[in-house]
């Protein structure tokens, strides 16, 4: 549903600014994302159970993929929770496209950090990368729908 995707865009923009400034992602943003997904899930439960299954699978896959670096100490818990919300709201097909963009962007940011940073131990805030990847996907999907449908 479009409403949850718009809510997610707003949450990601706020999360990106919080991550850049305070180096944390507040739980009220995660709770807001869960509420947005719950409203979508209640609609999908009666209309399209297959899509709901895809949303749950994407959320679970995102959690598993992100919790591994968290356990290793390479990522914060807020990044894991935010990735989980993105997966839940996007669903399987859109999430896999999002992950493609996210992987490319995070690789470029990491290479840039390695080249230009003086202090090597400082973590890279991932919420801004997540936000740019999500908004890029929204723009691409919107343009694709306008041009080809």
C-alpha positions in Angstrom: 0.0 0.0 0.0 1.2 3.5 -0.8 0.5 4.9 2.6 3.0 2.6 4.4 5.6 3.3 1.7 5.2 7.1 2.2 5.4 6.7 6.0 8.6 4.6 5.5 10.1 7.4 3.3 9.5 9.9 6.1 10.8 7.5 8.7 14.0 6.9 6.7 14.6 10.6 6.3 14.3 11.2 10.0 16.4 8.1 10.8 19.1 9.3 8.4 19.4 12.7 10.1 19.3 11.1 13.6 22.0 8.6 12.6 24.2 11.3 11.2 23.8 13.7 14.1 23.4 11.4 17.1 24.7 8.1 15.8 21.5 6.2 16.8 18.1 5.4 15.4 15.3 6.1 18.0 12.9 3.3 18.8 9.8 5.6 18.2 10.7 5.5 14.5 10.8 1.7 14.6 7.5 1.6 16.4 6.0 3.9 13.8 7.2 1.6 11.0 5.7 -1.4 12.8 2.3 0.4 13.1 2.4 1.3 9.4 3.1 -2.3 8.5 0.4 -3.6 10.9 -2.1 -1.4 9.1 -1.0 -2.8 5.7 -0.9 -6.3 7.0 -4.5 -6.1 8.3 -5.6 -5.1 4.8 -3.4 -7.8 3.1 -4.7 -10.5 5.4 -8.1 -10.4 3.8 -7.1 -9.3 0.3 -3.8 -10.9 -0.6 -2.2 -13.5 1.7 0.5 -14.2 -0.8 1.7 -10.6 -0.7 1.6 -10.7 3.1 3.8 -13.8 3.0 6.3 -12.0 0.8 6.3 -9.0 3.2 7.0 -11.3 6.2 9.7 -13.2 4.2 11.4 -10.0 3.2 11.3 -8.8 6.8 12.7 -12.0 8.1 15.5 -12.1 5.4 16.4 -8.5 6.2 16.6 -9.3 9.9 18.8 -12.4 9.3 21.1 -10.6 6.9 21.6 -7.6 9.2 21.8 -9.4 12.6 24.9 -11.3 11.5 27.1 -8.1 11.3 25.4 -6.8 14.5 26.5 -9.9 16.4 30.0 -9.4 15.0 29.9 -5.8 16.3 30.0 -4.2 12.8 26.5 -2.7 12.9 24.2 -1.1 15.4 20.9 -2.5 16.6 19.0 0.4 15.1 20.3 -0.5 11.6 19.0 -4.1 12.1 15.6 -2.9 13.3 15.3 -0.4 10.5 16.3 -3.0 7.9 13.6 -5.3 9.3 10.9 -2.5 8.9 12.1 -1.8 5.3 11.7 -5.5 4.5 8.3 -5.8 6.1 6.9 -2.8 4.2 8.5 -3.4 0.8 7.7 -7.1 0.4 9.9 -9.6 -1.3 10.2 -8.3 -4.9 10.7 -4.7 -4.0 13.0 -5.6 -1.1 15.3 -7.5 -3.4 15.6 -4.5 -5.8 16.2 -2.2 -2.8 19.0 -4.5 -1.6 20.7 -4.3 -5.0 20.8 -0.5 -4.8 21.7 -0.6 -1.1 24.7 -3.0 -1.7 26.1 -0.8 -4.4 25.6 2.4 -2.4 27.1 1.0 0.8 30.1 -0.3 -1.1 30.7 3.1 -2.6 30.3 4.8 0.7 32.7 2.3 2.4 35.3 2.8 -0.3 35.0 6.5 0.0 35.4 6.3 3.8 38.5 4.1 3.4 40.1 6.6 1.0 39.1 9.9 2.7 38.9 9.2 6.4 41.7 9.8 8.7 40.3 7.8 11.6 39.7 4.3 10.5 37.7 3.0 13.5 34.7 5.2 13.3 31.6 3.4 12.1 29.7 4.5 9.0 26.1 5.5 9.6 24.0 3.2 7.5 20.5 4.9 7.8 21.4 7.6 5.3 22.5 4.9 2.8 19.3 3.0 3.5 17.3 6.2 2.9 19.0 7.0 -0.4 18.6 3.4 -1.6 14.9 3.4 -0.7 14.2 6.8 -2.3 16.1 5.9 -5.4 14.0 2.8 -5.7 10.8 4.8 -5.2 11.8 7.3 -8.0 12.8 4.4 -10.3 9.6 2.5 -9.7 7.5 5.7 -10.2 9.3 6.5 -13.4 8.9 2.9 -14.6 5.2 3.0 -13.9 4.7 6.2 -15.7 6.7 5.3 -18.8 5.8 1.6 -19.3 2.2 1.2 -17.9 
